[in-house]
Amino acid sequence: MMPHLACWRWPSKRLATETGKDEYSSVEDVAFEVWLAGELAALPGVLGVALGGSRAQGTHRPDSDWDYALYYRGPFDPGCLRAKAWPGQVSKVGGWGDGVMSGGAWLTVEGRRVDVHYRDLDEVEHWCAEAAEGRFNKELLLFYAAGIPTYVVMAELAINRVLAGSLPRPSYPEVLAAEAGLRWHNDALASLSYASSALRGRDNLAVALANSSRGLIEAAHSVLARQKQWVLNEKGIVARAGLAEQAGLLLEAMNIAALRQPSRRSRCTWGASSPSD
């Protein structure tokens, strides 16, 4: 806990920019970040608060949302967060499923979009220990085409910026890079192969598009894992992995004939690649 954070009060004024649009200044961003961290750190049972997403990495836009992770051990009552009466939705623990993304909140705080993720330290430590041995699960989750790997909780600790409490900052395990690189590689081949078979046999455009997209994302995961680059979500990872050309062809494919080209090229290119390269 860092009680002094709760003493911050952030200015509510908004400054007019040269474009005539109202945007928060960078000074206000800092004040808001610290003030909200104090509010969240003061919730019963919270041992740590971290800022994630684009704002933690310095790649945010003025309108980017704010991603906060609440770390606790033992029972956590979301009612204390709901009692803040900020507009939005606050889920129960397990409200988003029983995986690593078990629950959180989508809120509007002082006119800003804020996402809060619950992080049970017992669960976090379990999946970090598994990742350190090269083991992980892939979980189905809304908004994730290829699923979310359980080692994402280790990635968050490595990348996110701690605002309250004390949290570890792990490095990328060598064994995880090897195992994840191989597993995502094999999954990519399977998805791209199925996409091609859907086009050959049943001309099922929706299935082919879905599996081609999934295969590209899986291939990107493989490339980045081998390079020991942490991934928090699927946004931007295809370009990060150097597969933007294949993604562009996929977006341009408006019919069965057009879709065959990116599907075939992706499968041939990725099939020629090896995790050991």
C-alpha positions in Angstrom: 0.0 0.0 0.0 1.1 3.6 -0.6 -1.4 5.7 1.4 0.1 9.0 0.3 -1.2 8.5 -3.2 -4.7 9.0 -1.9 -3.9 12.6 -0.9 -3.6 13.6 -4.6 -6.3 15.7 -6.1 -6.2 16.1 -9.8 -7.3 19.2 -11.7 -10.5 18.8 -13.5 -9.9 21.6 -16.1 -9.4 20.7 -19.7 -7.2 22.7 -22.0 -8.3 23.8 -25.5 -5.8 22.7 -28.1 -4.9 24.5 -31.3 -7.3 22.3 -33.2 -10.2 23.6 -31.1 -10.7 20.2 -29.5 -10.6 19.7 -25.7 -8.0 17.3 -24.6 -6.3 16.6 -21.3 -2.8 18.0 -20.9 0.1 15.7 -20.1 0.3 17.4 -16.7 -3.3 16.4 -16.0 -2.6 12.9 -17.2 0.1 12.5 -14.6 -2.1 13.8 -11.9 -5.0 11.6 -12.9 -2.8 8.5 -13.1 -1.4 9.1 -9.5 -4.8 10.1 -8.1 -6.6 7.0 -9.4 -3.8 4.7 -8.4 -4.3 6.0 -4.8 -8.0 5.4 -5.0 -7.5 1.8 -6.2 -4.7 1.1 -3.8 -6.9 2.1 -0.9 -9.5 -0.6 -1.7 -9.6 -3.3 1.0 -7.3 -6.2 0.3 -5.4 -4.5 -2.6 -1.6 -5.1 -2.3 -0.5 -3.5 -5.5 -1.6 -1.4 -8.5 0.0 -1.3 -11.9 -0.7 0.7 -15.0 -0.7 -1.4 -18.2 -1.5 -1.0 -21.9 -0.3 1.7 -24.2 -0.1 4.2 -21.4 2.5 2.1 -19.5 4.5 1.7 -22.7 4.3 5.3 -23.9 2.5 4.5 -27.1 -0.9 5.9 -26.2 -3.0 8.5 -28.0 -4.7 11.3 -26.2 -8.0 9.3 -26.2 -6.5 6.0 -25.2 -8.1 4.3 -22.2 -6.4 3.6 -18.9 -5.6 0.0 -17.9 -5.1 -0.7 -14.3 -4.4 -4.1 -12.6 -5.4 -4.7 -9.0 -3.2 -7.3 -7.2 -4.6 -8.9 -4.1 -4.2 -12.1 -2.1 -7.2 -14.0 -0.7 -10.8 -12.9 -1.1 -11.5 -9.6 -2.9 -14.9 -7.9 -2.8 -15.7 -6.0 -6.0 -18.4 -4.2 -4.0 -15.8 -1.8 -2.7 -15.0 -0.8 -6.3 -18.7 -0.6 -7.1 -19.2 1.7 -4.1 -17.1 4.4 -5.8 -20.1 4.9 -8.0 -18.1 5.5 -11.1 -20.3 5.0 -14.3 -19.7 1.6 -15.9 -19.8 -2.1 -15.2 -18.1 -3.9 -12.3 -18.0 -7.7 -12.6 -17.7 -10.2 -9.8 -14.5 -12.2 -9.4 -15.0 -14.9 -12.1 -17.5 -12.8 -13.9 -15.5 -12.9 -17.1 -14.8 -16.6 -16.8 -12.5 -18.8 -14.7 -9.3 -18.1 -16.6 -6.5 -15.6 -16.1 -8.9 -12.8 -17.1 -11.4 -13.6 -14.4 -13.0 -10.3 -14.0 -12.7 -6.5 -13.7 -14.5 -3.3 -14.6 -15.2 -1.0 -17.5 -15.5 2.5 -16.1 -15.7 6.1 -16.9 -13.7 8.1 -14.3 -13.7 11.9 -14.6 -14.6 11.6 -18.3 -11.9 9.0 -19.0 -12.3 5.4 -20.0 -10.7 3.1 -17.4 -10.4 -0.7 -17.5 -9.6 -2.5 -14.2 -8.4 -6.1 -14.1 -8.5 -8.3 -11.0 -5.2 -10.1 -10.3 -5.2 -12.7 -7.6 -1.5 -13.0 -6.6 -1.9 -16.8 -5.9 -3.1 -17.3 -9.4 -0.4 -15.0 -10.9 2.3 -16.8 -9.0 1.1 -20.2 -10.2 1.1 -19.2 -13.9 4.4 -17.5 -13.5 5.9 -20.7 -12.1 4.4 -22.7 -14.9 5.8 -20.3 -17.5 9.2 -20.5 -15.9 9.1 -24.2 -16.8 7.8 -23.6 -20.3 4.3 -24.6 -19.6 1.1 -22.6 -20.4 -2.5 -22.9 -21.4 -4.3 -21.1 -24.2 -7.7 -19.9 -23.0 -10.7 -18.7 -25.0 -11.6 -15.1 -24.3 -13.8 -12.5 -25.9 -11.9 -10.2 -28.3 -9.1 -12.7 -28.7 -9.1 -14.6 -32.0 -6.3 -17.1 -31.2 -6.9 -17.2 -27.4 -4.9 -15.8 -24.6 -1.9 -17.6 -23.2 -1.7 -17.9 -19.4 1.8 -16.5 -19.4 0.2 -13.1 -20.1 0.2 -12.5 -16.3 4.0 -12.8 -16.3 4.1 -10.4 -19.3 2.1 -7.9 -17.4 4.6 -8.0 -14.5 7.4 -7.5 -16.9 5.9 -4.6 -18.9 3.4 -2.8 -16.7 4.4 0.2 -14.5 3.9 -0.4 -10.8 2.2 2.6 -9.2 1.5 1.2 -5.7 3.0 -1.7 -3.7 5.9 -3.9 -4.7 5.7 -6.4 -7.6 8.3 -8.6 -9.3 9.6 -7.8 -12.8 10.5 -11.1 -14.4 12.6 -11.6 -17.5 11.5 -13.8 -20.4 12.4 -17.5 -19.6 14.5 -19.2 -22.3 12.4 -22.4 -22.0 9.2 -20.5 -22.5 10.6 -18.8 -25.6 11.3 -22.3 -27.1 8.1 -24.0 -26.0 5.8 -21.2 -26.9 7.5 -20.6 -30.2 7.1 -24.2 -31.2 3.5 -24.6 -30.0 2.3 -21.4 -31.7 4.1 -22.4 -34.8 2.4 -25.8 -35.0 -1.0 -24.2 -34.2 -0.5 -21.7 -37.0 0.2 -24.4 -39.5 -2.9 -26.2 -38.5 -5.1 -23.1 -38.7 -3.8 -22.1 -42.1 -4.0 -25.7 -43.5 -7.7 -25.8 -42.4 -8.4 -22.5 -44.0 -7.0 -23.8 -47.3 -9.1 -27.0 -47.0 -12.2 -25.0 -46.4 -11.7 -23.1 -49.6 -10.9 -26.3 -51.6 -13.7 -28.4 -50.4 -16.7 -26.3 -49.3 -15.8 -22.8 -50.4 -16.7 -21.7 -46.9 -15.5 -18.1 -46.9 -16.3 -17.3 -43.3 -14.4 -20.4 -42.0 -11.5 -19.7 -44.3 -11.3 -16.1 -43.2 -11.5 -16.9 -39.5 -8.8 -19.6 -39.7 -6.5 -17.5 -41.9 -6.7 -14.7 -39.4 -6.2 -17.0 -36.5 -3.3 -18.6 -38.2 -1.6 -15.3 -38.8 -2.0 -14.3 -35.2 -0.6 -17.6 -34.0 2.3 -17.2 -36.4 3.0 -13.8 -34.9 2.9 -15.2 -31.4 5.5 -17.8 -32.5 7.8 -15.2 -34.0 7.6 -12.9 -31.0 8.0 -15.7 -28.5 11.2 -16.9 -30.2 12.4 -13.3 -30.0 11.5 -13.2 -26.3 9.1 -10.3 -26.9 6.2 -10.1 -24.5 2.7 -10.0 -25.9 -0.2 -8.6 -23.8 -2.9 -8.9 -26.5 -3.3 -9.4 -30.2 -3.5 -5.8 -31.3 -0.5 -5.0 -33.6 1.3 -8.3 -33.1 1.0 -9.3 -36.8 2.9 -6.2 -37.9 5.4 -6.6 -35.0 6.2 -10.0 -36.3 6.8 -8.9 -39.8 3.6 -10.4 -41.3 1.9 -7.2 -42.3 2.0 -8.1 -46.0 0.0 -11.3 -45.5 -2.5 -9.5 -43.3 -2.9 -6.8 -46.0 -3.7 -9.5 -48.6 -6.2 -11.1 -46.3 -8.0 -7.7 -45.8 -8.2 -7.2 -49.5 -9.7 -10.7 -50.2 -13.3 -10.0 -51.0 -14.2 -13.4 -52.5 -13.1 -17.0 -52.6 -10.6 -16.6 -55.5 -9.0 -13.6 -53.8 -8.8 -15.3 -50.5 -6.9 -18.3 -51.9 -3.8 -16.2 -52.5 -3.1 -14.9 -49.0 -4.1 -18.2 -47.5 -1.8 -20.2 -49.7 1.1 -17.6 -49.4 0.8 -17.6 -45.6 0.8 -21.4 -45.3 3.8 -21.7 -47.7 5.8 -19.0 -46.1 5.1 -20.1 -42.5 5.5 -23.8 -43.4 9.0 -23.1 -44.7 9.9 -21.4 -41.4 11.1 -23.4 -38.5 11.1 -22.5 -34.8 14.7 -23.5 -34.7 15.7 -21.0 -37.4 
